[in-house]
Amino acid sequence: MMPPRSPHVRPRKRFGQHFLHDPAVIERIAAAIAPRPGEALVEIGPGRGALTRRLLQCDCGTLDAIEIDRDLAAVLHQEWSGDARFTLHCADALRVDFGDLARQRGQSLRVVGNLPYNISTPLLFHLLESARHIRDLHVMLQREVIARMAAMPGDSAYGRLTVMLSPWVQIERLFDVGPGAFQPPPRVWSALARLTVRPEPAFPVSAAFAAIVAAAFSHRRKTLRNALRGLATPEQIASCGVDPSVRPETVSPALFNAIAGKVELPAESRLS
């Protein structure tokens, strides 16, 4: 049986829209999420509603859809306004208070989204500001971004994004998705990842953690001693068991945090 045709709304470049339409990929995503009765799902960027439709076929408790495009929002509202489980938010996901949404639903959220590549990193950080209210995230992103998120120290893809996400989530790369699964096809491959929020951060995050990590990876080819010049002294770095002459991509998140603990910076530098 063929799935219903998605409503035709022209994709808008300014929103970075690439609409998922491949039934096999949609089924794999739904199977990865495996919604259970009573759970609170949140879909970011439902687009034409292809995945929305599949998720609502599951026995979920609620599905909040966040769509910035008013034309698409109108189509989604027309199709599912009669479903009591479905709530549409015509809004910018970067401005949504996910903690407040979780309080409205009375439980932690399960977030899913084919995230616009041009805002993927700030959107992930925004979501993690409400990490205590989120159970997990299933996100579709550019394959190279997923590789960075899941990288280990010493990997070529290891960098700022890897380290900044590490205290808050466990990351599992699930599968790759080719350009043909989308309309219009992007110029790059995509991948789906599961981010499971840790019950507690992997380590107590120091106030200067974000500043230290940002400084270290803004100069990837420099040694840690030179990249952190003006923030941490070689003696402070060495006191954490880290050789100041190594490059940032070899240093674990916990050791970056240890270095940050030697630095006094405003608490707003912390992602929490």
C-alpha positions in Angstrom: 0.0 0.0 0.0 1.4 3.3 -1.0 1.6 6.1 1.6 -0.6 9.2 1.1 1.0 11.9 -1.2 2.5 14.7 0.8 0.9 18.1 0.1 2.8 20.1 -2.5 4.4 23.2 -1.0 7.4 24.6 -2.7 10.6 24.3 -0.6 12.1 27.6 0.5 15.9 28.0 0.4 15.9 30.5 3.2 14.6 27.8 5.6 17.0 25.2 4.2 14.1 22.9 3.3 14.6 19.4 1.9 11.4 17.4 2.4 11.8 13.7 3.4 9.7 11.5 1.1 11.3 8.0 0.9 8.8 5.5 2.6 11.6 3.1 3.5 13.7 5.8 5.2 10.6 7.1 7.0 9.8 3.6 8.3 13.4 3.1 9.5 13.2 6.4 11.4 9.9 5.5 13.0 11.4 2.1 14.0 14.4 3.7 15.5 12.2 6.1 17.6 9.8 3.3 18.5 7.2 5.5 20.2 5.4 4.0 23.2 1.9 4.7 24.4 1.6 7.9 26.4 4.9 9.4 25.4 5.3 13.1 24.4 6.9 13.5 21.0 8.1 16.7 19.5 8.9 17.0 15.8 11.0 19.9 14.7 10.5 20.9 11.0 7.8 18.5 10.0 7.7 20.0 6.5 5.0 18.3 4.4 4.2 15.9 7.2 5.6 12.6 5.8 7.2 11.5 9.1 4.4 13.2 11.1 1.9 10.9 9.4 3.9 7.9 10.3 4.4 8.9 14.0 0.7 9.5 14.4 0.0 6.0 13.2 1.8 4.9 16.4 0.0 4.9 19.8 1.8 8.0 21.1 0.4 10.2 23.8 1.0 13.6 22.1 2.9 15.0 19.1 3.9 18.7 19.1 5.0 19.8 15.7 7.2 22.9 15.4 7.1 24.5 11.9 8.4 27.9 11.0 6.9 28.0 7.5 3.4 29.4 7.7 2.3 27.8 4.4 3.4 24.4 5.6 1.9 25.0 9.0 -1.5 25.7 7.3 -1.3 22.4 5.5 -0.4 20.5 8.6 -3.2 22.2 10.6 -5.7 21.3 7.9 -4.7 17.7 7.9 -4.4 17.0 11.7 -6.3 19.7 13.6 -9.0 17.0 14.3 -6.5 14.7 16.1 -6.5 15.5 19.8 -2.9 14.2 20.2 -1.5 16.7 17.7 -0.5 20.3 18.5 1.0 22.6 15.9 3.4 25.4 16.8 4.1 27.9 14.0 7.3 29.0 15.5 11.1 29.2 15.2 12.5 26.2 17.1 15.4 28.3 18.3 12.9 30.4 20.3 10.8 27.6 21.7 11.0 26.9 25.5 11.3 23.1 25.5 11.4 23.1 29.3 8.0 24.8 29.4 6.6 22.5 26.8 7.7 19.5 28.9 6.0 21.0 31.9 2.8 21.4 29.9 3.0 17.7 28.8 3.8 16.6 32.3 6.8 14.5 31.3 10.1 14.5 29.5 10.1 15.0 25.7 11.3 12.7 22.9 12.5 15.0 20.1 12.8 14.1 16.4 13.7 16.3 13.5 15.2 16.7 10.1 17.1 19.7 11.2 18.0 22.5 8.8 21.8 22.2 8.2 22.3 26.0 8.5 21.1 26.2 12.1 21.9 22.6 13.3 24.6 23.5 15.8 22.9 26.4 17.6 19.6 24.4 17.6 21.3 21.4 19.3 22.8 23.7 21.9 19.4 25.4 22.4 17.8 22.0 23.0 20.4 21.0 25.5 19.7 24.1 27.5 16.5 22.1 28.4 18.4 18.7 28.7 16.8 17.9 32.0 13.4 18.0 30.2 14.4 15.8 27.2 14.7 12.1 27.2 16.3 11.7 23.8 16.6 13.2 20.3 16.6 11.5 16.9 18.1 14.0 14.5 18.8 13.9 10.8 21.8 16.0 9.9 24.5 16.3 7.3 26.6 13.1 7.5 29.8 15.0 8.3 28.1 16.7 11.2 26.9 13.4 12.6 30.5 12.1 12.2 31.8 15.1 14.3 29.2 14.5 17.0 30.1 10.8 17.4 33.9 11.2 17.0 36.4 10.0 19.6 39.6 11.8 20.7 42.2 11.4 18.0 39.6 11.0 15.1 39.9 13.5 12.3 36.3 14.6 12.9 36.8 15.2 16.6 36.2 18.8 17.5 34.3 21.5 19.4 30.9 20.0 18.7 32.0 16.5 19.9 33.3 17.9 23.2 30.5 20.3 23.9 27.8 17.6 23.5 29.8 14.9 25.4 28.8 15.9 29.0 25.1 15.9 28.2 24.3 13.1 25.8 25.4 9.7 24.6 25.5 9.7 20.8 24.7 6.7 18.5 25.1 7.0 14.8 22.2 4.9 13.3 22.3 5.0 9.5 23.1 7.1 6.5 20.5 8.6 4.1 21.2 9.4 0.5 20.2 12.6 -1.2 17.4 10.9 -3.2 15.3 10.4 0.0 14.6 14.2 0.0 12.9 16.6 -2.3 14.7 18.6 -3.5 17.8 16.4 -3.1 20.5 18.0 -1.0 24.1 18.1 -2.4 25.3 16.0 0.6 24.5 12.7 2.3 22.6 12.8 5.6 22.6 10.5 8.6 20.3 9.8 11.5 21.7 9.8 15.1 20.2 9.1 18.5 21.2 11.4 21.3 20.2 9.9 24.7 20.3 12.5 27.4 22.4 11.4 30.4 20.5 11.3 33.8 23.4 13.4 35.1 26.2 15.1 33.2 29.2 12.9 32.6 31.2 15.2 34.8 30.4 18.4 36.8 30.8 21.0 34.1 33.2 23.9 34.9 32.1 27.4 34.3 34.9 28.0 31.8 34.3 24.7 29.9 32.7 26.3 26.8 35.2 29.1 26.6 38.2 26.7 26.9 36.8 24.4 24.2 36.0 27.2 21.8 39.5 28.7 22.2 41.1 25.3 21.7 39.3 24.4 18.5 39.5 27.9 16.9 43.2 27.1 16.4 43.2 23.3 15.6 46.7 23.3 14.2 48.2 25.0 17.2 49.4 23.1 20.3 47.1 23.4 23.3 49.7 25.7 25.0 49.4 28.2 22.1 45.6 27.8 21.5 44.9 28.5 25.2 47.4 31.4 25.5 45.8 34.0 27.7 43.3 31.6 29.2 45.3 28.8 30.8 49.0 28.6 31.5 51.2 25.6 30.5 51.5 24.9 34.2 47.8 24.8 34.6 47.4 22.5 31.6 50.1 20.2 32.8 48.6 20.0 36.3 45.6 18.3 34.8 47.8 15.5 33.3 47.7 17.0 29.8 50.9 17.7 27.8 50.7 21.4 26.7 52.4 20.5 23.5 49.6 18.2 22.2 46.9 19.3 19.7 43.3 19.8 20.9 41.9 16.9 18.9 43.7 14.4 21.2 42.3 15.8 24.5 39.2 14.1 26.0 36.2 16.2 27.1 36.8 15.4 30.8 40.4 16.7 30.5 39.2 19.9 28.8 36.8 20.3 31.7 39.7 19.7 34.2 41.6 22.5 32.5 38.5 24.7 32.6 38.4 24.1 36.3 41.7 26.0 36.7 40.3 29.1 34.9 38.0 31.7 36.4 35.4 32.9 33.9 31.8 34.0 34.3 29.3 31.2 34.9 27.3 32.1 31.7 30.1 30.5 29.7 28.7 27.1 30.7 26.2 25.2 28.6 23.6 23.9 31.1 
